[in-house]
Structures are given as C-alpha cells and as structure tokens.
Amino acid sequence: MILSDYVNTFGQSMLSKHQQRVHKIAIDADFTCPNRDGTIGRGGCTFCNNVSFSPNGRSPAPLNQQIDAGKRVLIKRTRAKKYLAYFQAYTNTYADIQTLKKLYDSALADINVIGLCIGTRPDCVPDNVLDLLSEYQNKGYEVWLELGLQSSYDKTLERVNRGHDYATYCKAIKAAHSRQLSVCTHLIIGLPGEDSSHARISLLRVLEQGVEGLKLHPLHVVKGTQLANEWRRGEYQALSLKEYINTVADLIALTPKEIIFHRLTGTAQKNILLAPEWCSQKWNVLNGITAELKQRGHSQGIEYGEQSTW
C-alpha cells in the first residue's frame, strides 16, 4: 500500500516523464517579502515564521553549496541523480529581473539540475518574470511556478494578513498560462474561520481557473507568529490529524487525475512547532492519508468516474 497507488504524485510523475528519479532541492536565495518589508505590509502573514518552511534558515550559504549539500542528502536517501532547484523561502520573484536571472542561472549551472521550481506570491509575478521563466522552459528545462494562494476566500486572506485577494491569483494564473507555464498552487487547510467545506470550495475554484499541480498543507502554529498569540489566547484551535486526513482524502477524490500533487502535508521543526503536534510526523500523516483512501476505495479523480492508471 503506497500513496502513488491512489494519487498522481510529483515523484512518480517525474519518474514517468524523465525515466529516472527527479527530486527538488530546497534552496534559500535570501529573498524577502513585500508583505514584510513595508511595500504591501509589515509582519507578514499571521502564520509566517519562514524558518518553519526553510531548512536552511536565514544567512544562507551560496547557492552552489546548498545544491551540493542537497544532492548529497538525496542521492543517499533516494538515489536520485537529477534535481530541480526549488527556490522556496520567502518570495522568490521579488527582485529586479537581472538579479533573478543571475540567481536562476546559477542554480542551473549544475549539470544535474534540470529545472526550476519558483515559490512566490500571486502579486509578485510581473510579465518580465513570467517571460524569463518561459525562456527557461523553451530551452528544455522543467519549470514550475508555485503560487501561494492558501485560500480563495478574501475574508480569510484578510484575516491572516495575506496582502492580496483571490482576484490577484486569477490574474496571475491567467498570465502564466498564456505563456504555457505549469503552475502549482498552494492551499492551506485549517486556516482561521475555515472548515473542510471552505477547503473544498477553494479547490474547486482553483480547478475552475486551471492548474497543473497542487500542494496541500496543514496550518502550523509556530513560535514567533501572530497566530501563536491567537492560539495561546484560545482564539484559534488547530486541526486534529483525523480532520486533516479526511479533508485531504476528500480533496484528492475531487481532483482530476492529470493534476500532479507536489505535496499532501507539511512539517515544521519541533523546536518551533506549537500545534498541531502531529505536523512533525510527516510519514504518519502520509500513511494515514493512504490508509483512508484504501479504506474508502477511492483514488484521485474518482468523483469524476476516473480510475487511476499511473
């Protein structure tokens, strides 16, 4: 019983496409965010302490050193010999185009890096950035634009101080698709004021706009955030593991089978994680999702009458 028996996973998709294992190497290019530096707002999203999403933290090593370190880990753990440079921490299109090109070119200078995954915000993808990513794709690189939407509800986005609305996301994905770029949209399950019905509607709205990939995350409560203060005051209650597993299983069934799931959960470092505790146990979560799908007799796309063929 493995997850890829039920879900179109990123790993299996890359294996099928490239005929070998391809893994992302998370790198930190020392970007900031317009929602932290005062351009849009200060303090960032209420849930954001980026250490929880970036294994390298701040004061990052040079890109080539980060890539070399990532390769050593992955080749030992998975035997993967080809990689995508995943610009993950903060907003990785938030710089002038010359700076971005220099950074992206630096990552692609490694012969075993065959593409880019660029994590960013829907309000930080101007035409010249999308044109640059399109150029890399036209050269034969695997390119993914990862857009952090988190929720399609403007009320929720405002509550978590996201700094953009759903219409901004719709505009960004339309511009990306006009250049045939592949988009992976991030959605967070368990945001304040939301339940499983909100997650379902957000997914359906994303599917209606068109998307090639999805990432689902549980909301982490981590130290050093406004959300942590709300949690301590009893104003926010974290999801249970069962609630998260059930919601994810529902969303998988709702997702057409050609869409690639890049991730179905997320973890935070134990030293900063406050709640829910199970967020530190990635494989328990993934095994729980797999078991739930098996128990239901469901696989991705089943609500459309689709059967898995991967």
Secondary structure, 3 states (H helix, E strand, C coil): CCHHHCCCEHHHHHHHHHCCCEEEEEECCCCCCCCCECCCCECCCCCCCHHHCCCCCCCCCCHHHHHHHHHHHHHHHCCCCEEEEEECCCCCCCCCHHHHHHHHHHHHCCCCEEEEEEEECCCCCCHHHHHHHHHHHHCCCEEEEEEEEECCCHHHHHHCCCCCCHHHHHHHHHHHHCCCCEEEEEEEECCCCCCHHHHHHHHHHHHHHCCCEEEEEECCEECCCHHHHHHHCCCCCCCCHHHHHHHHHHHHHHCCCCCEEEECCCCCCCCCEEECHHHHCHHHHHHHHHHHHHHHCCCCCHHHCCCCCC
